[in-house]
Amino acid sequence: MTYMANHEYRISQSTMAIQQAFHLEYESVIYDRKGTYYSKKPVMALLEESCLRAGSKMKGRLEAARHTLTIRNKIPLIIDPLTYLYAFPTHSSTNDQNIWFFPPHVVDQRPHPDNPKKTIIILSTNQFITANCSLSSFRNQQKRTSQLFYEFSFFPRIDPDRPRDPFPI
């Protein structure tokens, strides 16, 4: 695995996961389809920048998710609903062990063979990351993110109470 410094990394559709780097010089490790990068920016700063580029502060996006899902902890993040860019955490965002995963790139997950409190996540590039969370906790986070995706996606919805358009095209 090759690690490259990328000080201007932008979260995109090719971002697979982001976690804190336990490194003297770098703050985060970014797993991308194009490679694995180190950044001097903290994970939360990278996520905040991405939310701002999509038109809202991260705090507002998290509050919307919290309200929609009626949860208080480990809230999935709507980064950009127009491009269907979502991420979910394995722990609280303040926990050093937290990893943010991007759902389209999670191919499989398995319990760790030696520790049931850990999960092995296989990414779309066949890389794997071991997360310090149980398989059921990881799957619950995936489920929450799917619910959020459904609520905030811009798929047309049929509303039976909406009046019919008097001038259909």
SULNORGI-V991683 format. One record per residue. N is the residue number from 1. SS is DSSP state (a for helix, b for strand, c for the rest). D_CENTER is the distance of its C-alpha to the mean C-alpha in whole Angstrom. Layout:
# SULNORGI-V991683
n:N ss:SS d_center:D_CENTER
n:N ss:SS d_center:D_CENTER
This chain:
# SULNORGI-V991683
n:1 ss:c d_center:22
n:2 ss:c d_center:23
n:3 ss:b d_center:21
n:4 ss:b d_center:21
n:5 ss:b d_center:21
n:6 ss:c d_center:20
n:7 ss:c d_center:20
n:8 ss:c d_center:19
n:9 ss:c d_center:16
n:10 ss:c d_center:14
n:11 ss:c d_center:10
n:12 ss:c d_center:11
n:13 ss:c d_center:11
n:14 ss:c d_center:12
n:15 ss:b d_center:9
n:16 ss:b d_center:8
n:17 ss:b d_center:7
n:18 ss:b d_center:8
n:19 ss:b d_center:11
n:20 ss:b d_center:14
n:21 ss:c d_center:17
n:22 ss:c d_center:20
n:23 ss:c d_center:22
n:24 ss:c d_center:25
n:25 ss:c d_center:24
n:26 ss:c d_center:20
n:27 ss:c d_center:18
n:28 ss:b d_center:15
n:29 ss:b d_center:14
n:30 ss:b d_center:12
n:31 ss:b d_center:12
n:32 ss:b d_center:13
n:33 ss:c d_center:15
n:34 ss:c d_center:18
n:35 ss:b d_center:18
n:36 ss:b d_center:16
n:37 ss:b d_center:17
n:38 ss:b d_center:18
n:39 ss:b d_center:17
n:40 ss:c d_center:19
n:41 ss:c d_center:17
n:42 ss:c d_center:15
n:43 ss:a d_center:11
n:44 ss:a d_center:11
n:45 ss:a d_center:14
n:46 ss:a d_center:12
n:47 ss:a d_center:9
n:48 ss:a d_center:12
n:49 ss:a d_center:14
n:50 ss:a d_center:11
n:51 ss:a d_center:12
n:52 ss:a d_center:15
n:53 ss:a d_center:16
n:54 ss:c d_center:15
n:55 ss:c d_center:17
n:56 ss:c d_center:16
n:57 ss:c d_center:15
n:58 ss:a d_center:12
n:59 ss:a d_center:15
n:60 ss:a d_center:16
n:61 ss:a d_center:12
n:62 ss:a d_center:12
n:63 ss:a d_center:15
n:64 ss:a d_center:15
n:65 ss:a d_center:13
n:66 ss:a d_center:15
n:67 ss:a d_center:18
n:68 ss:a d_center:17
n:69 ss:a d_center:16
n:70 ss:c d_center:18
n:71 ss:c d_center:16
n:72 ss:c d_center:17
n:73 ss:c d_center:14
n:74 ss:c d_center:11
n:75 ss:c d_center:10
n:76 ss:c d_center:7
n:77 ss:b d_center:6
n:78 ss:b d_center:8
n:79 ss:b d_center:8
n:80 ss:b d_center:11
n:81 ss:c d_center:12
n:82 ss:c d_center:15
n:83 ss:c d_center:13
n:84 ss:c d_center:11
n:85 ss:b d_center:8
n:86 ss:b d_center:5
n:87 ss:b d_center:1
n:88 ss:b d_center:4
n:89 ss:b d_center:6
n:90 ss:c d_center:9
n:91 ss:c d_center:12
n:92 ss:c d_center:13
n:93 ss:c d_center:12
n:94 ss:c d_center:15
n:95 ss:c d_center:15
n:96 ss:c d_center:16
n:97 ss:c d_center:15
n:98 ss:c d_center:11
n:99 ss:b d_center:9
n:100 ss:b d_center:5
n:101 ss:b d_center:4
n:102 ss:c d_center:4
n:103 ss:a d_center:7
n:104 ss:a d_center:10
n:105 ss:a d_center:10
n:106 ss:b d_center:10
n:107 ss:b d_center:14
n:108 ss:b d_center:15
n:109 ss:b d_center:15
n:110 ss:b d_center:19
n:111 ss:b d_center:20
n:112 ss:c d_center:21
n:113 ss:c d_center:25
n:114 ss:c d_center:26
n:115 ss:c d_center:24
n:116 ss:c d_center:23
n:117 ss:c d_center:21
n:118 ss:c d_center:19
n:119 ss:b d_center:17
n:120 ss:b d_center:17
n:121 ss:b d_center:14
n:122 ss:b d_center:15
n:123 ss:b d_center:13
n:124 ss:c d_center:14
n:125 ss:c d_center:17
n:126 ss:c d_center:18
n:127 ss:c d_center:17
n:128 ss:b d_center:16
n:129 ss:b d_center:14
n:130 ss:b d_center:16
n:131 ss:b d_center:14
n:132 ss:c d_center:16
n:133 ss:c d_center:15
n:134 ss:c d_center:17
n:135 ss:a d_center:17
n:136 ss:a d_center:17
n:137 ss:a d_center:15
n:138 ss:a d_center:12
n:139 ss:a d_center:13
n:140 ss:a d_center:13
n:141 ss:a d_center:10
n:142 ss:a d_center:9
n:143 ss:a d_center:12
n:144 ss:a d_center:11
n:145 ss:a d_center:8
n:146 ss:a d_center:11
n:147 ss:a d_center:13
n:148 ss:a d_center:12
n:149 ss:a d_center:11
n:150 ss:a d_center:15
n:151 ss:a d_center:16
n:152 ss:a d_center:15
n:153 ss:c d_center:15
n:154 ss:c d_center:18
n:155 ss:c d_center:20
n:156 ss:c d_center:24
n:157 ss:c d_center:25
n:158 ss:c d_center:28
n:159 ss:c d_center:30
n:160 ss:c d_center:33
n:161 ss:c d_center:34
n:162 ss:c d_center:33
n:163 ss:c d_center:37
n:164 ss:c d_center:37
n:165 ss:c d_center:38
n:166 ss:c d_center:41
n:167 ss:c d_center:41
n:168 ss:c d_center:39
n:169 ss:c d_center:39
